[in-house]
Amino acid sequence: MLKGINRNVIVVRTEPNSKFEAVYFVLRKGGASERADVVKEANKIINDSGAHKRYVRRGLRTALLVACSAILGAVLSLLVCLLAFL
């Protein structure tokens, strides 16, 4: 919760396909720095949050499950064909 009126807040809007709509950074009193430095640091924090890494892992897991399912389907089809001709 923010208290008081004299707060410096930086809002970083993200890309439309991002998980976050916007990120808010509340600066300490007396923590004045260059705007570009603050935005650069904010983007670094967002990128290091690990959110994008979860999507990569989820994609790899899905690809592995699809590949295993295809292999299992092929093996079962082969077994059914072999048993039908016996």
N, CA, C and O atoms as a GROMACS GRO file, in nm:
protein
  344
    1MET      N    1   0.084  -0.117   0.000
    1MET     CA    2   0.000   0.000   0.000
    1MET      C    3   0.089   0.123   0.000
    1MET      O    4   0.186   0.131   0.076
    2LEU      N    5   0.056   0.217  -0.082
    2LEU     CA    6   0.131   0.342  -0.089
    2LEU      C    7   0.068   0.443   0.005
    2LEU      O    8  -0.053   0.462   0.006
    3LYS      N    9   0.151   0.508   0.085
    3LYS     CA   10   0.102   0.612   0.174
    3LYS      C   11   0.171   0.743   0.139
    3LYS      O   12   0.288   0.745   0.102
    4GLY      N   13   0.097   0.850   0.150
    4GLY     CA   14   0.154   0.980   0.121
    4GLY      C   15   0.134   1.018  -0.025
    4GLY      O   16   0.089   0.937  -0.106
    5ILE      N   17   0.167   1.140  -0.056
    5ILE     CA   18   0.146   1.189  -0.191
    5ILE      C   19   0.278   1.204  -0.266
    5ILE      O   20   0.280   1.197  -0.389
    6ASN      N   21   0.385   1.222  -0.195
    6ASN     CA   22   0.514   1.252  -0.258
    6ASN      C   23   0.590   1.124  -0.289
    6ASN      O   24   0.696   1.099  -0.232
    7ARG      N   25   0.536   1.045  -0.376
    7ARG     CA   26   0.604   0.922  -0.417
    7ARG      C   27   0.638   0.931  -0.565
    7ARG      O   28   0.558   0.978  -0.646
    8ASN      N   29   0.756   0.887  -0.598
    8ASN     CA   30   0.794   0.879  -0.739
    8ASN      C   31   0.766   0.738  -0.787
    8ASN      O   32   0.822   0.641  -0.736
    9VAL      N   33   0.680   0.728  -0.885
    9VAL     CA   34   0.640   0.598  -0.938
    9VAL      C   35   0.675   0.594  -1.086
    9VAL      O   36   0.646   0.688  -1.161
   10ILE      N   37   0.737   0.485  -1.127
   10ILE     CA   38   0.768   0.464  -1.268
   10ILE      C   39   0.682   0.348  -1.316
   10ILE      O   40   0.680   0.242  -1.254
   11VAL      N   41   0.612   0.369  -1.425
   11VAL     CA   42   0.528   0.266  -1.485
   11VAL      C   43   0.594   0.220  -1.613
   11VAL      O   44   0.621   0.300  -1.703
   12VAL      N   45   0.619   0.091  -1.622
   12VAL     CA   46   0.677   0.033  -1.743
   12VAL      C   47   0.569  -0.051  -1.808
   12VAL      O   48   0.528  -0.154  -1.755
   13ARG      N   49   0.523  -0.007  -1.924
   13ARG     CA   50   0.422  -0.082  -2.000
   13ARG      C   51   0.494  -0.191  -2.079
   13ARG      O   52   0.601  -0.169  -2.135
   14THR      N   53   0.435  -0.308  -2.082
   14THR     CA   54   0.498  -0.420  -2.150
   14THR      C   55   0.433  -0.443  -2.285
   14THR      O   56   0.336  -0.376  -2.320
   15GLU      N   57   0.487  -0.538  -2.359
   15GLU     CA   58   0.434  -0.571  -2.491
   15GLU      C   59   0.298  -0.637  -2.478
   15GLU      O   60   0.268  -0.695  -2.373
   16PRO      N   61   0.214  -0.631  -2.580
   16PRO     CA   62   0.080  -0.690  -2.573
   16PRO      C   63   0.080  -0.841  -2.547
   16PRO      O   64  -0.013  -0.891  -2.483
   17ASN      N   65   0.180  -0.914  -2.594
   17ASN     CA   66   0.181  -1.059  -2.575
   17ASN      C   67   0.252  -1.100  -2.446
   17ASN      O   68   0.277  -1.219  -2.424
   18SER      N   69   0.285  -1.004  -2.362
   18SER     CA   70   0.355  -1.033  -2.236
   18SER      C   71   0.256  -1.079  -2.130
   18SER      O   72   0.136  -1.054  -2.140
   19LYS      N   73   0.308  -1.147  -2.030
   19LYS     CA   74   0.225  -1.193  -1.919
   19LYS      C   75   0.180  -1.075  -1.833
   19LYS      O   76   0.074  -1.080  -1.772
   20PHE      N   77   0.261  -0.971  -1.828
   20PHE     CA   78   0.231  -0.854  -1.747
   20PHE      C   79   0.176  -0.742  -1.835
   20PHE      O   80   0.223  -0.722  -1.947
   21GLU      N   81   0.078  -0.670  -1.784
   21GLU     CA   82   0.027  -0.555  -1.857
   21GLU      C   83   0.114  -0.434  -1.830
   21GLU      O   84   0.150  -0.360  -1.922
   22ALA      N   85   0.149  -0.414  -1.704
   22ALA     CA   86   0.235  -0.302  -1.666
   22ALA      C   87   0.305  -0.339  -1.536
   22ALA      O   88   0.256  -0.420  -1.457
   23VAL      N   89   0.420  -0.278  -1.515
   23VAL     CA   90   0.496  -0.300  -1.392
   23VAL      C   91   0.518  -0.163  -1.328
   23VAL      O   92   0.559  -0.069  -1.395
   24TYR      N   93   0.491  -0.154  -1.199
   24TYR     CA   94   0.505  -0.028  -1.126
   24TYR      C   95   0.624  -0.037  -1.032
   24TYR      O   96   0.637  -0.132  -0.955
   25PHE      N   97   0.710   0.064  -1.038
   25PHE     CA   98   0.824   0.073  -0.948
   25PHE      C   99   0.808   0.200  -0.865
   25PHE      O  100   0.790   0.309  -0.920
   26VAL      N  101   0.814   0.184  -0.734
   26VAL     CA  102   0.803   0.298  -0.643
   26VAL      C  103   0.944   0.330  -0.595
   26VAL      O  104   1.010   0.247  -0.534
   27LEU      N  105   0.989   0.453  -0.623
   27LEU     CA  106   1.125   0.493  -0.588
   27LEU      C  107   1.130   0.548  -0.447
   27LEU      O  108   1.035   0.610  -0.399
   28ARG      N  109   1.240   0.524  -0.381
   28ARG     CA  110   1.262   0.578  -0.248
   28ARG      C  111   1.279   0.728  -0.255
   28ARG      O  112   1.320   0.784  -0.357
   29LYS      N  113   1.246   0.791  -0.146
   29LYS     CA  114   1.264   0.935  -0.137
   29LYS      C  115   1.414   0.966  -0.140
   29LYS      O  116   1.492   0.903  -0.068
   30GLY      N  117   1.451   1.059  -0.222
   30GLY     CA  118   1.592   1.094  -0.232
   30GLY      C  119   1.671   1.003  -0.324
   30GLY      O  120   1.792   1.018  -0.338
   31GLY      N  121   1.605   0.909  -0.387
   31GLY     CA  122   1.674   0.815  -0.476
   31GLY      C  123   1.670   0.863  -0.620
   31GLY      O  124   1.643   0.785  -0.711
   32ALA      N  125   1.697   0.990  -0.639
   32ALA     CA  126   1.688   1.046  -0.774
   32ALA      C  127   1.802   0.995  -0.860
   32ALA      O  128   1.918   0.994  -0.818
   33SER      N  129   1.769   0.954  -0.980
   33SER     CA  130   1.869   0.916  -1.079
   33SER      C  131   1.814   0.948  -1.216
   33SER      O  132   1.701   0.994  -1.232
   34GLU      N  133   1.896   0.923  -1.314
   34GLU     CA  134   1.856   0.949  -1.452
   34GLU      C  135   1.738   0.858  -1.490
   34GLU      O  136   1.733   0.741  -1.452
   35ARG      N  137   1.645   0.915  -1.564
   35ARG     CA  138   1.526   0.839  -1.604
   35ARG      C  139   1.565   0.717  -1.688
   35ARG      O  140   1.509   0.609  -1.669
   36ALA      N  141   1.659   0.732  -1.777
   36ALA     CA  142   1.701   0.621  -1.862
   36ALA      C  143   1.761   0.508  -1.779
   36ALA      O  144   1.740   0.390  -1.809
   37ASP      N  145   1.838   0.544  -1.675
   37ASP     CA  146   1.896   0.441  -1.588
   37ASP      C  147   1.789   0.364  -1.513
   37ASP      O  148   1.799   0.242  -1.497
   38VAL      N  149   1.687   0.436  -1.467
   38VAL     CA  150   1.580   0.371  -1.392
   38VAL      C  151   1.500   0.278  -1.482
   38VAL      O  152   1.467   0.166  -1.443
   39VAL      N  153   1.470   0.322  -1.602
   39VAL     CA  154   1.396   0.237  -1.697
   39VAL      C  155   1.479   0.116  -1.737
   39VAL      O  156   1.426   0.006  -1.750
   40LYS      N  157   1.609   0.136  -1.756
   40LYS     CA  158   1.699   0.025  -1.790
   40LYS      C  159   1.702  -0.078  -1.677
   40LYS      O  160   1.696  -0.199  -1.703
   41GLU      N  161   1.711  -0.032  -1.554
   41GLU     CA  162   1.711  -0.122  -1.439
   41GLU      C  163   1.577  -0.194  -1.425
   41GLU      O  164   1.573  -0.312  -1.391
   42ALA      N  165   1.467  -0.122  -1.451
   42ALA     CA  166   1.334  -0.183  -1.444
   42ALA      C  167   1.321  -0.295  -1.546
   42ALA      O  168   1.270  -0.402  -1.515
   43ASN      N  169   1.366  -0.270  -1.668
   43ASN     CA  170   1.361  -0.373  -1.772
   43ASN      C  171   1.448  -0.492  -1.736
   43ASN      O  172   1.413  -0.606  -1.766
   44LYS      N  173   1.562  -0.467  -1.673
   44LYS     CA  174   1.649  -0.576  -1.630
   44LYS      C  175   1.580  -0.663  -1.525
   44LYS      O  176   1.588  -0.786  -1.530
   45ILE      N  177   1.512  -0.599  -1.430
   45ILE     CA  178   1.440  -0.673  -1.326
   45ILE      C  179   1.329  -0.757  -1.388
   45ILE      O  180   1.309  -0.872  -1.349
   46ILE      N  181   1.256  -0.700  -1.483
   46ILE     CA  182   1.147  -0.772  -1.548
   46ILE      C  183   1.202  -0.893  -1.624
   46ILE      O  184   1.145  -1.002  -1.616
   47ASN      N  185   1.310  -0.875  -1.697
   47ASN     CA  186   1.368  -0.985  -1.775
   47ASN      C  187   1.427  -1.094  -1.686
   47ASN      O  188   1.426  -1.211  -1.723
   48ASP      N  189   1.478  -1.056  -1.570
   48ASP     CA  190   1.537  -1.153  -1.478
   48ASP      C  191   1.435  -1.219  -1.387
   48ASP      O  192   1.471  -1.300  -1.303
   49SER      N  193   1.307  -1.184  -1.403
   49SER     CA  194   1.205  -1.236  -1.312
   49SER      C  195   1.183  -1.385  -1.329
   49SER      O  196   1.130  -1.449  -1.238
   50GLY      N  197   1.221  -1.442  -1.442
   50GLY     CA  198   1.206  -1.585  -1.464
   50GLY      C  199   1.075  -1.624  -1.528
   50GLY      O  200   1.052  -1.741  -1.555
   51ALA      N  201   0.989  -1.528  -1.553
   51ALA     CA  202   0.860  -1.561  -1.613
   51ALA      C  203   0.877  -1.619  -1.752
   51ALA      O  204   0.808  -1.715  -1.788
   52HIS      N  205   0.968  -1.564  -1.831
   52HIS     CA  206   0.988  -1.614  -1.967
   52HIS      C  207   1.052  -1.752  -1.968
   52HIS      O  208   1.032  -1.828  -2.062
   53LYS      N  209   1.128  -1.786  -1.864
   53LYS     CA  210   1.193  -1.917  -1.859
   53LYS      C  211   1.090  -2.028  -1.839
   53LYS      O  212   1.106  -2.138  -1.891
   54ARG      N  213   0.983  -1.998  -1.763
   54ARG     CA  214   0.879  -2.098  -1.743
   54ARG      C  215   0.811  -2.134  -1.873
   54ARG      O  216   0.778  -2.251  -1.895
   55TYR      N  217   0.789  -2.036  -1.961
   55TYR     CA  218   0.726  -2.064  -2.088
   55TYR      C  219   0.814  -2.152  -2.175
   55TYR      O  220   0.763  -2.238  -2.247
   56VAL      N  221   0.945  -2.132  -2.171
   56VAL     CA  222   1.036  -2.215  -2.250
   56VAL      C  223   1.033  -2.358  -2.198
   56VAL      O  224   1.025  -2.453  -2.277
   57ARG      N  225   1.038  -2.375  -2.065
   57ARG     CA  226   1.033  -2.509  -2.008
   57ARG      C  227   0.901  -2.578  -2.040
   57ARG      O  228   0.899  -2.697  -2.070
   58ARG      N  229   0.791  -2.503  -2.034
   58ARG     CA  230   0.660  -2.560  -2.063
   58ARG      C  231   0.653  -2.604  -2.209
   58ARG      O  232   0.595  -2.708  -2.240
   59GLY      N  233   0.712  -2.526  -2.299
   59GLY     CA  234   0.713  -2.562  -2.440
   59GLY      C  235   0.795  -2.687  -2.466
   59GLY      O  236   0.755  -2.772  -2.545
   60LEU      N  237   0.910  -2.698  -2.399
   60LEU     CA  238   0.994  -2.817  -2.416
   60LEU      C  239   0.923  -2.942  -2.362
   60LEU      O  240   0.930  -3.049  -2.421
   61ARG      N  241   0.855  -2.925  -2.250
   61ARG     CA  242   0.783  -3.038  -2.190
   61ARG      C  243   0.670  -3.083  -2.284
   61ARG      O  244   0.649  -3.203  -2.302
   62THR      N  245   0.600  -2.988  -2.342
   62THR     CA  246   0.491  -3.021  -2.435
   62THR      C  247   0.545  -3.092  -2.558
   62THR      O  248   0.487  -3.190  -2.604
   63ALA      N  249   0.656  -3.042  -2.612
   63ALA     CA  250   0.716  -3.106  -2.729
   63ALA      C  251   0.760  -3.249  -2.698
   63ALA      O  252   0.742  -3.338  -2.780
   64LEU      N  253   0.815  -3.270  -2.580
   64LEU     CA  254   0.857  -3.404  -2.540
   64LEU      C  255   0.737  -3.497  -2.526
   64LEU      O  256   0.744  -3.613  -2.568
   65LEU      N  257   0.629  -3.448  -2.468
   65LEU     CA  258   0.508  -3.531  -2.454
   65LEU      C  259   0.448  -3.566  -2.590
   65LEU      O  260   0.401  -3.678  -2.610
   66VAL      N  261   0.448  -3.472  -2.682
   66VAL     CA  262   0.396  -3.499  -2.817
   66VAL      C  263   0.482  -3.603  -2.886
   66VAL      O  264   0.429  -3.694  -2.950
   67ALA      N  265   0.613  -3.592  -2.874
   67ALA     CA  266   0.703  -3.689  -2.937
   67ALA      C  267   0.684  -3.828  -2.877
   67ALA      O  268   0.678  -3.927  -2.951
   68CYS      N  269   0.673  -3.836  -2.747
   68CYS     CA  270   0.652  -3.967  -2.682
   68CYS      C  271   0.518  -4.027  -2.722
   68CYS      O  272   0.508  -4.148  -2.743
   69SER      N  273   0.416  -3.943  -2.733
   69SER     CA  274   0.284  -3.992  -2.775
   69SER      C  275   0.289  -4.045  -2.917
   69SER      O  276   0.228  -4.148  -2.947
   70ALA      N  277   0.360  -3.978  -3.005
   70ALA     CA  278   0.372  -4.022  -3.144
   70ALA      C  279   0.446  -4.155  -3.152
   70ALA      O  280   0.406  -4.244  -3.226
   71ILE      N  281   0.552  -4.169  -3.076
   71ILE     CA  282   0.628  -4.295  -3.076
   71ILE      C  283   0.543  -4.409  -3.021
   71ILE      O  284   0.541  -4.518  -3.078
   72LEU      N  285   0.472  -4.383  -2.912
   72LEU     CA  286   0.386  -4.486  -2.852
   72LEU      C  287   0.274  -4.525  -2.949
   72LEU      O  288   0.241  -4.643  -2.961
   73GLY      N  289   0.217  -4.429  -3.018
   73GLY     CA  290   0.113  -4.458  -3.116
   73GLY      C  291   0.165  -4.542  -3.230
   73GLY      O  292   0.098  -4.635  -3.276
   74ALA      N  293   0.286  -4.510  -3.277
   74ALA     CA  294   0.346  -4.587  -3.386
   74ALA      C  295   0.374  -4.730  -3.342
   74ALA      O  296   0.350  -4.823  -3.419
   75VAL      N  297   0.425  -4.750  -3.222
   75VAL     CA  298   0.455  -4.884  -3.172
   75VAL      C  299   0.326  -4.964  -3.156
   75VAL      O  300   0.321  -5.081  -3.194
   76LEU      N  301   0.223  -4.903  -3.101
   76LEU     CA  302   0.096  -4.974  -3.084
   76LEU      C  303   0.034  -5.011  -3.220
   76LEU      O  304  -0.020  -5.120  -3.236
   77SER      N  305   0.042  -4.919  -3.316
   77SER     CA  306  -0.010  -4.949  -3.450
   77SER      C  307   0.065  -5.066  -3.513
   77SER      O  308   0.005  -5.152  -3.576
   78LEU      N  309   0.196  -5.068  -3.496
   78LEU     CA  310   0.277  -5.176  -3.548
   78LEU      C  311   0.241  -5.309  -3.483
   78LEU      O  312   0.233  -5.411  -3.551
   79LEU      N  313   0.219  -5.308  -3.354
   79LEU     CA  314   0.180  -5.431  -3.283
   79LEU      C  315   0.044  -5.481  -3.330
   79LEU      O  316   0.024  -5.601  -3.348
   80VAL      N  317  -0.049  -5.391  -3.349
   80VAL     CA  318  -0.183  -5.430  -3.395
   80VAL      C  319  -0.174  -5.491  -3.536
   80VAL      O  320  -0.238  -5.592  -3.563
   81CYS      N  321  -0.096  -5.431  -3.622
   81CYS     CA  322  -0.078  -5.484  -3.758
   81CYS      C  323  -0.013  -5.621  -3.756
   81CYS      O  324  -0.054  -5.711  -3.830
   82LEU      N  325   0.088  -5.638  -3.674
   82LEU     CA  326   0.158  -5.767  -3.666
   82LEU      C  327   0.067  -5.875  -3.609
   82LEU      O  328   0.068  -5.988  -3.658
   83LEU      N  329  -0.012  -5.842  -3.507
   83LEU     CA  330  -0.103  -5.940  -3.449
   83LEU      C  331  -0.218  -5.973  -3.543
   83LEU      O  332  -0.271  -6.084  -3.537
   84ALA      N  333  -0.258  -5.882  -3.629
   84ALA     CA  334  -0.367  -5.908  -3.722
   84ALA      C  335  -0.326  -6.008  -3.831
   84ALA      O  336  -0.411  -6.082  -3.881
   85PHE      N  337  -0.199  -6.010  -3.867
   85PHE     CA  338  -0.151  -6.100  -3.971
   85PHE      C  339  -0.105  -6.235  -3.919
   85PHE      O  340  -0.066  -6.322  -3.997
   86LEU      N  341  -0.109  -6.255  -3.789
   86LEU     CA  342  -0.068  -6.384  -3.734
   86LEU      C  343  -0.176  -6.483  -3.733
   86LEU      O  344  -0.156  -6.597  -3.689
   0.00000   0.00000   0.00000
